[in-house]
Amino acid sequence: MSTIYYHSNIVSNGKGVPEPITNPVVFLDRDGVINVDSCEYIKTREEFQFIPGSLEGIKQLTQQGFKCIVISNQSMIHRKISTLSHLMDMNQWMISQVQAVGGDIHDIFFCPHGPDANCSCRKPRTGLIEKAASVYSIDISKTIMIGDNLKDIQCANSAGCAHGILVRTGKGLKTESILANEKAVTSFIGDNLLDAVRWIIER
């Protein structure tokens, strides 16, 4: 299957070309990091619940000059559990809620494929990060990835991010328990996104 990328919030210079990002970049997984995850998937904005501290964490990153880009597997599209239209609506709503408290999500890149699609964009593969880097001229070696899943950390390591950070929300506690047996390196393990953000800012 050919790789398909969706990005929903590209900032343009008026010529149809996204402006390069010169600020430091933090890649964020969505489900389990920003919002409460569900084994039945988050299909609409009505099912979307921010994890306590996540809005404040993104706000603090924004205020400190970081650009936040969401990198997310969303196989519910392939599974026909929800639609692309519902996902895009939910993403735009999430962005608006972040902006309402003074934060910003610069863009969202997601993989709509199932685990058997053999695409290059589904984490732990690195296609989403590489696409974001290509669109915005980002130096991946200076970026940070925050996730709750082993796939997030493996993706960060394989892509060459400076730091892979695990949070204990979502699947994070289970992931932490198996890290020692996996070839995945974390720079920090935090209780939640806000805890991870404090570590980043204090460095």
MDTraj code that builds the backbone (N, CA, C; nanometers):
import mdtraj as md
import numpy as np

residues = "MET SER THR ILE TYR TYR HIS SER ASN ILE VAL SER ASN GLY LYS GLY VAL PRO GLU PRO ILE THR ASN PRO VAL VAL PHE LEU ASP ARG ASP GLY VAL ILE ASN VAL ASP SER CYS GLU TYR ILE LYS THR ARG GLU GLU PHE GLN PHE ILE PRO GLY SER LEU GLU GLY ILE LYS GLN LEU THR GLN GLN GLY PHE LYS CYS ILE VAL ILE SER ASN GLN SER MET ILE HIS ARG LYS ILE SER THR LEU SER HIS LEU MET ASP MET ASN GLN TRP MET ILE SER GLN VAL GLN ALA VAL GLY GLY ASP ILE HIS ASP ILE PHE PHE CYS PRO HIS GLY PRO ASP ALA ASN CYS SER CYS ARG LYS PRO ARG THR GLY LEU ILE GLU LYS ALA ALA SER VAL TYR SER ILE ASP ILE SER LYS THR ILE MET ILE GLY ASP ASN LEU LYS ASP ILE GLN CYS ALA ASN SER ALA GLY CYS ALA HIS GLY ILE LEU VAL ARG THR GLY LYS GLY LEU LYS THR GLU SER ILE LEU ALA ASN GLU LYS ALA VAL THR SER PHE ILE GLY ASP ASN LEU LEU ASP ALA VAL ARG TRP ILE ILE GLU ARG".split()
xyz = np.array([
    [0.0849, -0.1198, 0.0000],
    [0.0000, 0.0000, 0.0000],
    [0.0876, 0.1235, 0.0000],
    [0.0520, 0.2224, -0.0815],
    [0.1263, 0.3476, -0.0817],
    [0.0970, 0.4253, 0.0459],
    [0.1949, 0.5000, 0.0892],
    [0.1808, 0.5760, 0.2122],
    [0.0932, 0.6989, 0.1892],
    [0.0039, 0.7246, 0.2810],
    [-0.0817, 0.8428, 0.2764],
    [-0.0611, 0.9209, 0.4046],
    [-0.0413, 1.0495, 0.3907],
    [-0.0261, 1.1358, 0.5070],
    [-0.1350, 1.2412, 0.5048],
    [-0.1861, 1.2721, 0.6199],
    [-0.2810, 1.3817, 0.6332],
    [-0.2235, 1.4820, 0.7311],
    [-0.2310, 1.6082, 0.6984],
    [-0.1940, 1.7115, 0.7939],
    [-0.2979, 1.8221, 0.7833],
    [-0.3397, 1.8714, 0.8986],
    [-0.4631, 1.9487, 0.9034],
    [-0.4480, 2.0959, 0.9344],
    [-0.3294, 2.1429, 0.9646],
    [-0.3190, 2.2794, 1.0163],
    [-0.1943, 2.3502, 0.9637],
    [-0.1590, 2.3220, 0.8370],
    [-0.0350, 2.3756, 0.7820],
    [-0.0386, 2.5277, 0.7762],
    [0.0686, 2.5886, 0.8225],
    [0.0839, 2.7327, 0.8162],
    [0.1530, 2.7672, 0.6850],
    [0.0884, 2.8501, 0.6045],
    [0.1399, 2.8815, 0.4715],
    [0.1923, 3.0242, 0.4649],
    [0.2868, 3.0473, 0.3758],
    [0.3389, 3.1823, 0.3550],
    [0.2615, 3.2565, 0.2467],
    [0.1475, 3.2043, 0.2058],
    [0.0664, 3.2665, 0.1029],
    [0.0952, 3.2133, -0.0360],
    [0.1994, 3.1343, -0.0500],
    [0.2360, 3.0769, -0.1794],
    [0.2133, 2.9264, -0.1824],
    [0.1445, 2.8768, -0.0802],
    [0.1169, 2.7335, -0.0752],
    [0.2317, 2.6519, -0.0204],
    [0.3342, 2.7196, 0.0312],
    [0.4517, 2.6503, 0.0851],
    [0.4581, 2.6741, 0.2353],
    [0.4597, 2.5690, 0.3164],
    [0.4662, 2.5881, 0.4619],
    [0.5954, 2.6579, 0.5035],
    [0.5838, 2.7444, 0.6018],
    [0.7017, 2.8111, 0.6560],
    [0.7875, 2.7106, 0.7313],
    [0.9184, 2.7093, 0.7116],
    [1.0056, 2.6214, 0.7907],
    [0.9945, 2.6543, 0.9393],
    [1.0083, 2.5518, 1.0222],
    [1.0078, 2.5712, 1.1666],
    [1.1515, 2.5853, 1.2148],
    [1.1794, 2.6967, 1.2784],
    [1.3136, 2.7184, 1.3339],
    [1.3148, 2.7007, 1.4853],
    [1.1963, 2.6966, 1.5469],
    [1.1865, 2.6727, 1.6912],
    [1.2131, 2.5255, 1.7215],
    [1.2467, 2.4932, 1.8468],
    [1.2565, 2.3517, 1.8860],
    [1.1197, 2.2851, 1.8754],
    [1.1193, 2.1590, 1.8363],
    [0.9948, 2.0863, 1.8081],
    [0.9751, 1.9722, 1.9072],
    [0.8527, 1.9598, 1.9571],
    [0.8137, 1.8462, 2.0392],
    [0.7027, 1.7721, 1.9660],
    [0.7276, 1.6452, 1.9350],
    [0.6251, 1.5597, 1.8768],
    [0.5448, 1.4971, 1.9913],
    [0.4137, 1.5008, 1.9795],
    [0.3259, 1.4460, 2.0826],
    [0.2385, 1.3360, 2.0247],
    [0.2379, 1.2205, 2.0886],
    [0.1326, 1.1237, 2.0608],
    [0.0022, 1.1842, 2.1125],
    [-0.1112, 1.1389, 2.0607],
    [-0.2373, 1.1974, 2.1047],
    [-0.3052, 1.1142, 2.2122],
    [-0.3628, 0.9990, 2.1735],
    [-0.4418, 0.9179, 2.2666],
    [-0.3527, 0.8605, 2.3768],
    [-0.3892, 0.8886, 2.5001],
    [-0.3111, 0.8415, 2.6135],
    [-0.2075, 0.9408, 2.6609],
    [-0.1850, 1.0471, 2.5840],
    [-0.0905, 1.1529, 2.6216],
    [-0.1639, 1.2854, 2.6394],
    [-0.2376, 1.3255, 2.5352],
    [-0.3167, 1.4478, 2.5422],
    [-0.4556, 1.4194, 2.5970],
    [-0.5148, 1.3116, 2.5506],
    [-0.6518, 1.2775, 2.5900],
    [-0.6601, 1.1347, 2.6424],
    [-0.7666, 1.1071, 2.7149],
    [-0.7907, 0.9739, 2.7699],
    [-0.8113, 0.8757, 2.6547],
    [-0.7392, 0.7654, 2.6584],
    [-0.7483, 0.6637, 2.5539],
    [-0.8660, 0.5704, 2.5813],
    [-0.9039, 0.4922, 2.4806],
    [-1.0117, 0.3951, 2.4950],
    [-0.9870, 0.2781, 2.4010],
    [-1.0132, 0.1564, 2.4497],
    [-0.9988, 0.0389, 2.3644],
    [-1.1036, 0.0383, 2.2520],
    [-1.2043, 0.1226, 2.2660],
    [-1.3076, 0.1348, 2.1627],
    [-1.2811, 0.2546, 2.0713],
    [-1.1666, 0.3167, 2.0855],
    [-1.1220, 0.4306, 2.0052],
    [-1.1993, 0.5579, 2.0421],
    [-1.1346, 0.6695, 2.0153],
    [-1.1960, 0.8001, 2.0353],
    [-1.2476, 0.8442, 1.8995],
    [-1.3785, 0.8398, 1.8813],
    [-1.4373, 0.8527, 1.7479],
    [-1.4955, 0.9905, 1.7186],
    [-1.5322, 1.0652, 1.8214],
    [-1.5925, 1.1965, 1.8024],
    [-1.5445, 1.2908, 1.9119],
    [-1.5694, 1.4199, 1.8931],
    [-1.5286, 1.5167, 1.9951],
    [-1.6011, 1.4941, 2.1276],
    [-1.7198, 1.4356, 2.1228],
    [-1.7947, 1.4080, 2.2457],
    [-1.7254, 1.3031, 2.3315],
    [-1.6460, 1.2166, 2.2692],
    [-1.5733, 1.1125, 2.3422],
    [-1.4337, 1.1581, 2.3846],
    [-1.3946, 1.2757, 2.3423],
    [-1.2596, 1.3263, 2.3666],
    [-1.2539, 1.3939, 2.5029],
    [-1.1671, 1.3444, 2.5921],
    [-1.1487, 1.4029, 2.7248],
    [-1.0005, 1.4308, 2.7476],
    [-0.9673, 1.5557, 2.7730],
    [-0.8277, 1.5899, 2.8001],
    [-0.7816, 1.5278, 2.9315],
    [-0.6635, 1.4698, 2.9307],
    [-0.6023, 1.4199, 3.0534],
    [-0.5642, 1.5402, 3.1396],
    [-0.5916, 1.5366, 3.2695],
    [-0.5538, 1.6497, 3.3557],
    [-0.4069, 1.6878, 3.3379],
    [-0.3835, 1.8147, 3.3155],
    [-0.2474, 1.8644, 3.2982],
    [-0.2018, 1.8748, 3.1539],
    [-0.2715, 1.8096, 3.0612],
    [-0.2225, 1.8099, 2.9228],
    [-0.2382, 1.9466, 2.8567],
    [-0.3482, 2.0133, 2.8814],
    [-0.3658, 2.1478, 2.8253],
    [-0.2602, 2.2435, 2.8803],
    [-0.2365, 2.2361, 3.0090],
    [-0.1353, 2.3214, 3.0708],
    [0.0037, 2.2879, 3.0169],
    [0.0305, 2.1605, 2.9942],
    [0.1602, 2.1205, 2.9406],
    [0.1861, 2.1790, 2.8030],
    [0.0862, 2.1706, 2.7144],
    [0.1021, 2.2263, 2.5794],
    [0.1145, 2.3781, 2.5868],
    [0.0378, 2.4395, 2.6756],
    [0.0478, 2.5850, 2.6953],
    [0.1897, 2.6240, 2.7359],
    [0.2473, 2.5511, 2.8311],
    [0.3822, 2.5849, 2.8772],
    [0.4858, 2.5653, 2.7669],
    [0.4719, 2.4584, 2.6878],
    [0.5634, 2.4383, 2.5755],
    [0.5547, 2.5551, 2.4780],
    [0.4326, 2.5953, 2.4472],
    [0.4120, 2.7061, 2.3539],
    [0.4742, 2.8343, 2.4076],
    [0.4522, 2.8626, 2.5353],
    [0.5045, 2.9851, 2.5953],
    [0.6570, 2.9853, 2.6002],
    [0.7171, 2.8668, 2.6049],
    [0.8633, 2.8560, 2.6080],
    [0.9239, 2.8516, 2.4671],
    [0.8403, 2.8657, 2.3649],
    [0.8918, 2.8750, 2.2288],
    [0.9002, 2.7443, 2.1527],
    [0.8461, 2.6356, 2.2072],
    [0.8447, 2.5078, 2.1366],
    [0.7277, 2.5025, 2.0390],
    [0.7468, 2.4315, 1.9292],
    [0.6386, 2.4019, 1.8363],
    [0.5918, 2.2582, 1.8622],
    [0.4625, 2.2414, 1.8846],
    [0.4059, 2.1096, 1.9134],
    [0.3414, 2.0527, 1.7875],
    [0.3798, 1.9318, 1.7518],
    [0.3223, 1.8620, 1.6370],
    [0.2737, 1.7264, 1.6850],
    [0.1478, 1.6963, 1.6604],
    [0.0903, 1.5685, 1.7015],
    [0.1197, 1.4629, 1.5955],
    [0.1665, 1.3472, 1.6406],
    [0.2011, 1.2326, 1.5555],
    [0.1203, 1.1142, 1.6066],
    [0.0235, 1.0647, 1.5275],
    [-0.0731, 0.9709, 1.5844],
    [-0.1140, 0.8608, 1.4873],
    [-0.1185, 0.7369, 1.5367],
    [-0.1814, 0.6271, 1.4627],
    [-0.3328, 0.6366, 1.4811],
    [-0.4071, 0.6314, 1.3729],
    [-0.5537, 0.6377, 1.3796],
    [-0.6145, 0.5325, 1.2877],
    [-0.5948, 0.4063, 1.3251],
    [-0.6415, 0.2967, 1.2402],
    [-0.7924, 0.2821, 1.2386],
    [-0.8629, 0.3587, 1.3222],
    [-1.0090, 0.3511, 1.3202],
    [-1.0644, 0.3922, 1.1835],
    [-0.9857, 0.4688, 1.1070],
    [-1.0291, 0.5051, 0.9713],
    [-1.0284, 0.3809, 0.8829],
    [-0.9179, 0.3082, 0.8854],
    [-0.9077, 0.1844, 0.8077],
    [-1.0109, 0.0807, 0.8528],
    [-1.0339, 0.0753, 0.9820],
    [-1.1275, -0.0228, 1.0369],
    [-1.2738, 0.0187, 1.0173],
    [-1.2931, 0.1407, 0.9657],
    [-1.4277, 0.1948, 0.9414],
    [-1.5098, 0.2060, 1.0707],
    [-1.4383, 0.2301, 1.1807],
    [-1.5034, 0.2549, 1.3087],
    [-1.5504, 0.4005, 1.3148],
    [-1.4762, 0.4874, 1.2487],
    [-1.5144, 0.6264, 1.2368],
    [-1.4710, 0.6744, 1.0986],
    [-1.4958, 0.8009, 1.0705],
    [-1.4660, 0.8541, 0.9381],
    [-1.3573, 0.9598, 0.9444],
    [-1.2986, 0.9849, 0.8291],
    [-1.1982, 1.0909, 0.8198],
    [-1.2597, 1.2252, 0.8592],
    [-1.3833, 1.2484, 0.8196],
    [-1.4516, 1.3729, 0.8535],
    [-1.4635, 1.3911, 1.0050],
    [-1.5003, 1.2841, 1.0764],
    [-1.5112, 1.2915, 1.2219],
    [-1.3740, 1.3174, 1.2854],
    [-1.2714, 1.2531, 1.2321],
    [-1.1377, 1.2718, 1.2876],
    [-1.0891, 1.4149, 1.2664],
    [-1.1105, 1.4690, 1.1470],
    [-1.0675, 1.6045, 1.1194],
    [-1.1440, 1.7048, 1.2070],
    [-1.2735, 1.6804, 1.2273],
    [-1.3532, 1.7663, 1.3145],
    [-1.2994, 1.7625, 1.4570],
    [-1.2672, 1.6424, 1.5040],
    [-1.2154, 1.6270, 1.6396],
    [-1.0788, 1.6948, 1.6536],
    [-0.9952, 1.6811, 1.5522],
    [-0.8640, 1.7447, 1.5569],
    [-0.8759, 1.8966, 1.5631],
    [-0.9641, 1.9526, 1.4808],
    [-0.9804, 2.0973, 1.4810],
    [-1.0369, 2.1462, 1.6149],
    [-1.1275, 2.0674, 1.6721],
    [-1.1810, 2.1026, 1.8033],
    [-1.0717, 2.0975, 1.9094],
    [-0.9881, 1.9940, 1.9058],
    [-0.8775, 1.9832, 2.0000],
    [-0.7854, 2.1035, 1.9884],
    [-0.7520, 2.1428, 1.8662],
    [-0.6668, 2.2590, 1.8442],
    [-0.7301, 2.3838, 1.9043],
    [-0.8614, 2.3994, 1.8851],
    [-0.9298, 2.5187, 1.9368],
    [-0.9286, 2.5218, 2.0890],
    [-0.9432, 2.4063, 2.1528],
    [-0.9403, 2.4006, 2.2991],
    [-0.8015, 2.4324, 2.3527],
    [-0.6986, 2.3869, 2.2836],
    [-0.5611, 2.4184, 2.3229],
    [-0.5363, 2.5683, 2.3079],
    [-0.5815, 2.6252, 2.1974],
    [-0.5611, 2.7681, 2.1739],
    [-0.6356, 2.8527, 2.2767],
    [-0.7498, 2.8032, 2.3227],
    [-0.8317, 2.8791, 2.4179],
    [-0.7604, 2.9027, 2.5507],
    [-0.6653, 2.8154, 2.5851],
    [-0.5923, 2.8330, 2.7115],
    [-0.4537, 2.8934, 2.6896],
    [-0.4232, 2.9297, 2.5653],
    [-0.2956, 2.9941, 2.5379],
    [-0.1885, 2.9045, 2.4807],
    [-0.2243, 2.7828, 2.4422],
    [-0.1284, 2.6917, 2.3801],
    [-0.1486, 2.6843, 2.2301],
    [-0.0691, 2.6011, 2.1634],
    [-0.0833, 2.5867, 2.0187],
    [-0.0349, 2.4485, 1.9745],
    [-0.1121, 2.3872, 1.8879],
    [-0.0682, 2.2672, 1.8162],
    [-0.0437, 2.3113, 1.6733],
    [0.0798, 2.3081, 1.6317],
    [0.1180, 2.3632, 1.5018],
    [0.0608, 2.2809, 1.3877],
    [0.0588, 2.1502, 1.4041],
    [0.0063, 2.0633, 1.2992],
    [-0.0180, 1.9241, 1.3545],
    [-0.0909, 1.8449, 1.2784],
    [-0.1224, 1.7067, 1.3150],
    [-0.0943, 1.6173, 1.1947],
    [-0.0127, 1.5155, 1.2157],
    [0.0134, 1.4154, 1.1127],
    [-0.0351, 1.2817, 1.1671],
    [-0.1130, 1.2080, 1.0887],
    [-0.1619, 1.0801, 1.1399],
    [-0.1647, 0.9730, 1.0320],
    [-0.1546, 0.8504, 1.0781],
    [-0.1609, 0.7337, 0.9905],
    [-0.2994, 0.6729, 1.0005],
    [-0.3741, 0.6614, 0.8896],
    [-0.5086, 0.6053, 0.8932],
    [-0.5123, 0.4549, 0.8702],
    [-0.3964, 0.3925, 0.8508],
    [-0.3906, 0.2530, 0.8087],
    [-0.4029, 0.1552, 0.9246],
    [-0.4357, 0.0306, 0.8908],
    [-0.4394, -0.0768, 0.9887],
    [-0.3011, -0.1355, 1.0112],
    [-0.2860, -0.2180, 1.1139],
    [-0.1539, -0.2739, 1.1459],
    [-0.0990, -0.3679, 1.0399],
    [-0.1852, -0.4198, 0.9524],
    [-0.1381, -0.5127, 0.8489],
    [-0.1166, -0.4460, 0.7134],
    [-0.1238, -0.3139, 0.7101],
    [-0.1168, -0.2430, 0.5820],
    [0.0255, -0.2322, 0.5272],
    [0.1244, -0.2556, 0.6110],
    [0.2649, -0.2465, 0.5710],
    [0.3002, -0.1076, 0.5170],
    [0.2401, -0.0050, 0.5758],
    [0.2730, 0.1321, 0.5368],
    [0.3984, 0.1764, 0.6125],
    [0.4535, 0.2886, 0.5717],
    [0.5730, 0.3395, 0.6398],
    [0.5396, 0.4458, 0.7427],
    [0.4095, 0.4784, 0.7563],
    [0.3733, 0.5887, 0.8460],
    [0.3205, 0.5423, 0.9812],
    [0.2823, 0.4168, 0.9949],
    [0.2278, 0.3703, 1.1220],
    [0.3412, 0.3472, 1.2216],
    [0.3344, 0.4165, 1.3343],
    [0.4361, 0.3943, 1.4379],
    [0.4348, 0.2482, 1.4814],
    [0.5499, 0.1860, 1.5035],
    [0.6811, 0.2451, 1.5318],
    [0.7637, 0.2865, 1.4102],
    [0.7102, 0.2684, 1.2888],
    [0.7834, 0.3193, 1.1735],
    [0.7862, 0.4721, 1.1780],
    [0.8759, 0.5285, 1.1025],
    [0.9115, 0.6692, 1.1236],
    [0.8542, 0.7649, 1.0198],
    [0.7647, 0.7165, 0.9344],
    [0.7173, 0.7981, 0.8232],
    [0.6504, 0.9284, 0.8629],
    [0.5743, 0.9284, 0.9719],
    [0.5055, 1.0509, 1.0122],
    [0.6042, 1.1592, 1.0554],
    [0.7017, 1.1205, 1.1351],
    [0.8036, 1.2172, 1.1775],
    [0.8828, 1.2662, 1.0572],
    [0.9176, 1.1750, 0.9675],
    [0.9958, 1.2141, 0.8500],
    [0.9158, 1.3062, 0.7585],
    [0.7847, 1.2808, 0.7469],
    [0.7018, 1.3689, 0.6650],
    [0.6927, 1.5079, 0.7269],
    [0.6720, 1.5134, 0.8581],
    [0.6675, 1.6430, 0.9267],
    [0.8000, 1.7174, 0.9080],
    [0.9095, 1.6446, 0.9190],
    [1.0416, 1.7059, 0.9028],
    [1.0597, 1.7592, 0.7611],
    [1.0074, 1.6860, 0.6638],
    [1.0179, 1.7288, 0.5245],
    [0.9323, 1.8527, 0.4982],
    [0.8099, 1.8530, 0.5479],
    [0.7188, 1.9651, 0.5256],
    [0.7722, 2.0935, 0.5890],
    [0.8300, 2.0818, 0.7085],
    [0.8685, 2.2000, 0.7858],
    [1.0189, 2.2192, 0.8001],
    [1.0985, 2.1423, 0.7251],
    [1.2450, 2.1561, 0.7301],
    [1.2973, 2.1442, 0.8727],
    [1.2527, 2.0397, 0.9428],
    [1.2892, 2.0184, 1.0821],
    [1.4128, 1.9295, 1.0913],
    [1.5044, 1.9647, 1.1786],
    [1.6192, 1.8798, 1.2104],
    [1.5738, 1.7798, 1.3166],
    [1.5491, 1.6559, 1.2758],
    [1.4945, 1.5546, 1.3668],
    [1.5870, 1.5317, 1.4860],
    [1.7158, 1.5458, 1.4644],
    [1.8126, 1.5171, 1.5719],
    [1.7998, 1.6140, 1.6889],
    [1.7229, 1.7218, 1.6718],
    [1.7035, 1.8184, 1.7791],
    [1.5625, 1.8138, 1.8373],
    [1.4835, 1.7156, 1.7967],
    [1.3436, 1.7088, 1.8402],
    [1.3256, 1.6162, 1.9599],
    [1.2062, 1.6255, 2.0193],
    [1.1670, 1.5426, 2.1327],
    [1.0349, 1.4750, 2.0986],
    [1.0211, 1.3489, 2.1356],
    [0.8953, 1.2765, 2.1159],
    [0.8422, 1.2326, 2.2522],
    [0.7140, 1.2611, 2.2779],
    [0.6495, 1.2201, 2.4028],
    [0.5365, 1.1228, 2.3696],
    [0.5382, 1.0054, 2.4333],
    [0.4345, 0.9066, 2.4082],
    [0.4087, 0.8190, 2.5285],
    [0.3054, 0.7370, 2.5176],
    [0.2699, 0.6447, 2.6259],
    [0.2879, 0.4998, 2.5857],
    [0.3244, 0.4783, 2.4601],
    [0.3281, 0.3442, 2.4036],
    [0.4709, 0.3083, 2.3630],
    [0.5040, 0.1810, 2.3711],
    [0.6356, 0.1357, 2.3258],
    [0.6611, 0.1798, 2.1819],
    [0.5586, 0.1786, 2.0981],
    [0.5741, 0.2196, 1.9584],
    [0.6222, 0.3632, 1.9470],
    [0.5776, 0.4491, 2.0379],
    [0.6199, 0.5894, 2.0350],
    [0.7691, 0.6010, 2.0624],
    [0.8163, 0.5287, 2.1626],
    [0.9575, 0.5351, 2.1993],
    [1.0438, 0.4728, 2.0903],
    [0.9991, 0.3607, 2.0359],
    [1.0726, 0.2974, 1.9266],
    [1.0793, 0.3895, 1.8053],
    [0.9706, 0.4576, 1.7774],
    [0.9664, 0.5526, 1.6662],
    [1.0658, 0.6657, 1.6895],
    [1.0650, 0.7206, 1.8104],
    [1.1582, 0.8290, 1.8437],
    [1.3027, 0.7843, 1.8276],
    [1.3335, 0.6649, 1.8761],
    [1.4695, 0.6123, 1.8655],
    [1.5093, 0.5896, 1.7204],
    [1.4215, 0.5278, 1.6432],
    [1.4527, 0.4950, 1.5041],
    [1.4644, 0.6195, 1.4171],
    [1.3823, 0.7207, 1.4458],
    [1.3859, 0.8434, 1.3661],
    [1.5074, 0.9290, 1.3983],
    [1.5649, 0.9079, 1.5164],
    [1.6815, 0.9853, 1.5565],
    [1.6491, 1.1095, 1.6362],
    [1.5341, 1.1082, 1.7062],
    [1.4998, 1.2212, 1.7936],
    [1.6030, 1.2329, 1.9057],
    [1.6228, 1.3540, 1.9533],
    [1.7191, 1.3749, 2.0622],
    [1.6735, 1.3058, 2.1895],
    [1.5414, 1.3058, 2.2137],
    [1.4877, 1.2458, 2.3354],
    [1.3553, 1.1753, 2.3059],
    [1.3394, 1.0587, 2.3630],
    [1.2108, 0.9909, 2.3667],
    [1.1640, 0.9893, 2.5114],
    [1.0468, 1.0451, 2.5368],
    [0.9946, 1.0556, 2.6730],
    [0.8679, 0.9733, 2.6857],
    [0.8620, 0.8931, 2.7912],
    [0.7434, 0.8123, 2.8194],
    [0.6623, 0.8768, 2.9305],
    [0.5310, 0.8786, 2.9150],
    [0.4431, 0.9224, 3.0241],
    [0.3619, 0.8025, 3.0724],
    [0.3251, 0.8053, 3.1996],
    [0.2588, 0.6903, 3.2613],
    [0.1071, 0.6908, 3.2420],
    [0.0542, 0.7921, 3.1741],
    [-0.0880, 0.7917, 3.1412],
    [-0.1129, 0.6974, 3.0234],
    [-0.2397, 0.6713, 2.9931],
    [-0.2699, 0.5809, 2.8824],
    [-0.2116, 0.4433, 2.9054],
    [-0.1312, 0.3973, 2.8111],
    [-0.0658, 0.2662, 2.8209],
    [0.0721, 0.2765, 2.8870],
    [0.1017, 0.3937, 2.9419],
    [0.2373, 0.4196, 2.9893],
    [0.2880, 0.3296, 3.0990],
    [0.2028, 0.2977, 3.1981],
    [0.2475, 0.2104, 3.3071],
    [0.2832, 0.0723, 3.2550],
    [0.2015, 0.0189, 3.1650],
    [0.2305, -0.1119, 3.1055],
    [0.3581, -0.1042, 3.0228],
    [0.3740, 0.0034, 2.9488],
    [0.4942, 0.0207, 2.8671],
    [0.6184, 0.0284, 2.9544],
    [0.6101, 0.1021, 3.0646],
    [0.7245, 0.1151, 3.1551],
    [0.7694, -0.0214, 3.2070],
    [0.6746, -0.1099, 3.2304],
    [0.7070, -0.2405, 3.2874],
    [0.7813, -0.3316, 3.1898],
    [0.7726, -0.3020, 3.0593],
    [0.8381, -0.3891, 2.9608],
    [0.9591, -0.3237, 2.8950],
    [0.9863, -0.1983, 2.9300],
    [1.0966, -0.1279, 2.8639],
    [1.2300, -0.1985, 2.8816],
    [1.2508, -0.2548, 2.9990],
    [1.3794, -0.3193, 3.0269],
    [1.4061, -0.4361, 2.9322],
    [1.2997, -0.4963, 2.8804],
    [1.3147, -0.6117, 2.7916],
    [1.3114, -0.5736, 2.6439],
    [1.2970, -0.4459, 2.6159],
    [1.2870, -0.3996, 2.4784],
    [1.4059, -0.3100, 2.4446],
    [1.4359, -0.3019, 2.3167],
    [1.5433, -0.2143, 2.2720],
    [1.4857, -0.0749, 2.2473],
    [1.4507, -0.0093, 2.3556],
    [1.3930, 0.1243, 2.3479],
    [1.4543, 0.2094, 2.4591],
    [1.5003, 0.3274, 2.4235],
    [1.5709, 0.4140, 2.5177],
    [1.4875, 0.5376, 2.5467],
    [1.4626, 0.5631, 2.6736],
    [1.3923, 0.6843, 2.7144],
    [1.4876, 0.7778, 2.7881],
    [1.4675, 0.9067, 2.7663],
    [1.5466, 1.0059, 2.8390],
    [1.4828, 1.0411, 2.9718],
    [1.3500, 1.0203, 2.9804],
    [1.2769, 1.0557, 3.1012],
    [1.1444, 0.9808, 3.1011],
    [1.0972, 0.9446, 3.2193],
    [0.9645, 0.8860, 3.2362],
    [0.8884, 0.9747, 3.3337],
    [0.7785, 1.0328, 3.2873],
    [0.7016, 1.1242, 3.3702],
    [0.5628, 1.0698, 3.3998],
    [0.5003, 1.1256, 3.5010],
    [0.3665, 1.0805, 3.5380],
    [0.2618, 1.1179, 3.4343],
    [0.2815, 1.2315, 3.3688],
    [0.1858, 1.2776, 3.2683],
    [0.2559, 1.3780, 3.1775],
    [0.1801, 1.4365, 3.0850],
    [0.2399, 1.5293, 2.9898],
    [0.2981, 1.6515, 3.0595],
    [0.2280, 1.7055, 3.1576],
    [0.2779, 1.8231, 3.2281],
    [0.4086, 1.7923, 3.2989],
    [0.4210, 1.6754, 3.3567],
    [0.5447, 1.6337, 3.4226],
    [0.6587, 1.6275, 3.3209],
    [0.6301, 1.5719, 3.2030],
    [0.7308, 1.5643, 3.0969],
    [0.7721, 1.7035, 3.0506],
    [0.6755, 1.7926, 3.0384],
    [0.7037, 1.9290, 2.9941],
    [0.7934, 2.0002, 3.0953],
    [0.7682, 1.9811, 3.2222],
    [0.8532, 2.0433, 3.3247],
    [0.9970, 1.9965, 3.3129],
    [1.0142, 1.8674, 3.2823],
    [1.1506, 1.8135, 3.2637],
    [1.2162, 1.8805, 3.1442],
    [1.1421, 1.8959, 3.0357],
    [1.1965, 1.9576, 2.9151],
    [1.2393, 2.1016, 2.9434],
    [1.1534, 2.1764, 3.0089],
    [1.1805, 2.3186, 3.0348],
    [1.2964, 2.3363, 3.1318],
    [1.3089, 2.2467, 3.2290],
    [1.4138, 2.2596, 3.3300],
    [1.5516, 2.2162, 3.2799],
    [1.5566, 2.1489, 3.1661],
    [1.6852, 2.0996, 3.1167],
    [1.7788, 2.2163, 3.0807],
])
top = md.Topology()
chain = top.add_chain()
for i, resn in enumerate(residues, 1):
    res = top.add_residue(resn, chain, resSeq=i)
    for name in ("N", "CA", "C"):
        top.add_atom(name, md.element.get_by_symbol(name[0]), res)
traj = md.Trajectory(xyz[None], top)
